[in-house]
């Protein structure tokens, strides 16, 4: 009788450990999936911010292509509508800039919609500042996992234009 009781106890303990192991593996997989999605959202947002900050007045159309790259159709349409007005500003200023990413951070996520703050170091020259200037530009980028990781909104861009 003792032997069968010991076998029963060992069986129950083994089953409990098996369930705990399965739960732990699922928790780890879920954590890894969340971490991977966060990294993906930050990379999409960073790629967007660097492209949007890289401007050459002499190749304005290429900049518009970068503005629209990996954006949802509604956002791309907004850029198409505003491009002529932007060109009227950028061309006379003879604006050129290059960008290097500093960091990006997901600040919130809800239902696959990621709000990401991206910080970019922008080196620019223009007619008013031919010697150039460096600024840190902040982009607030919304990335939608449910829309194939498209950028659905962009805001922020503080520091993009020099004060003088």
N, C-alpha and C positions, 0 to 999 in steps of 0.2 A: 504494500500500500504506500509506503514511504517513497518507493521508487517511482510509482505512477504520479504521486503528488509533486515530486521534484521535476519530473518531465513536464507536467502541466504548468508549473511555475516558470520553467525555462521557456516553454512555448509561448506563454503570455508575455514574458519579458521580451523575447525575440520579436514577437508581433508588435509590441509597443515601440521597441527601438526601430523596427522597420517603418512604422508609420511616422515616427519622429524624423527619421532620415529622409523620407519622401517629402515631408513638409519643409524641412530645411533646404533640400535641393530645389524645391519650387520657389521658396523665398529667395534663394541665391539667384536663380534664373530670372525672377521678377526684378530683383535689384540690378542685375546686369543689363536687362532690357531697358530699364529706366535710365541707367547711366549711358548706355549706347545711344539712346534717343536724345538725351541731353547734349552729348558730344556732337551728334549729327545736326541738331538745331543750331548749336553755336557755330559750327563750321559753315552751314548754309548762310547764316546771318553775317559771318565774317567775310565770306567770299563776296556777298552782296555789297557790304560796306566798302571793301577795298575797290571793287569795280566802280561803284558809284562815285568814289572819291578820286578816281584816276581820270583826269580831264585833259584834253588837248583841244583848244579852241579851233585849231586848224583841221581837226578831224571830229567835228561835233557829232556826226552821225554814229561814229563808233561809240561815243560816250552814251548816246541814247540807247544803243543796243545793250550796253552794259547796264544801264538803268533798268532796262526791261528784262534782262536775263533772269530766268528762273522766278519770274513774278507771275502771280495769278492774272488772268486776262483783265479783270477790272482795274488792277493797278497799272498794268501795261498801257491800257487805254488812257488812264490819267496822264501818264508820261507822254504819250503821243499828243494829247491835247495841249499840254503845257510846253512841249519842246520848242515851238517857235518863239515863245516869250523868253524861255531860258537862253536860246541862241542870241537873242537881242541883247542880253546882258553879258554873256560869256565872250562873244566874239569881239565887241569893242574893248573889253578889258584885256583881251589877249591872254585869257586865263589858261594856265597849265598847272597840273598838280599830279603828284604821285602819292601813293599811300602804302603804309606798312601797318599791319595789324598789331595792336598792343595786347588786347585781351577781349574776350566775350564771356558773358555770363547770363544764363537763363535766370530771369527774375520771377517768372511764373509759368505755370503750365496748367491748362484746363481742357480736358477733352481732346488732347492732341494739338492744341493751339499754344505755341510757345512764344512768350515775350522775351526777347533777348536784347540786352544792352551790349553794344559793340563799341570799343574804343580804338580809334585809328590815328596814327601819326601821319599828318598830311604835310608834305612839302610843296609849296606853291609859289608861282611867280605870276605877275600880271602887270598891266601897264602902270598901275599905281605903285607897285612894289616890285620893280624889276630885279632887285637883289634877292628876292625871295623871302619866305617866312615859313616857319614850322608852327603848326597848331595841332592840338589834340581835338579830334572831332568825335562826338558821341552820336551814335545812331541807335534808335529804338526800333528794332526790327521784329515784326510778327511773322512767324513761320508756322505753316499749317501741315502737320504730319498727314492729315486726312486728305490733303490735296497734293499728294506726292511731294511733300516737303517744299512747297512753293512759298515764296515771300508774298504775303497778302497785305502788308501795310508797312510803311516806313515813316518814321518821324525823328525828331530830335535834331540832328545835324547841327548842333550848337558848335560854333567855332569854325564853320566851313568857310565863311567869308571874312576877310580881314576887316578890322574896324577902320583902317585907313590905308 
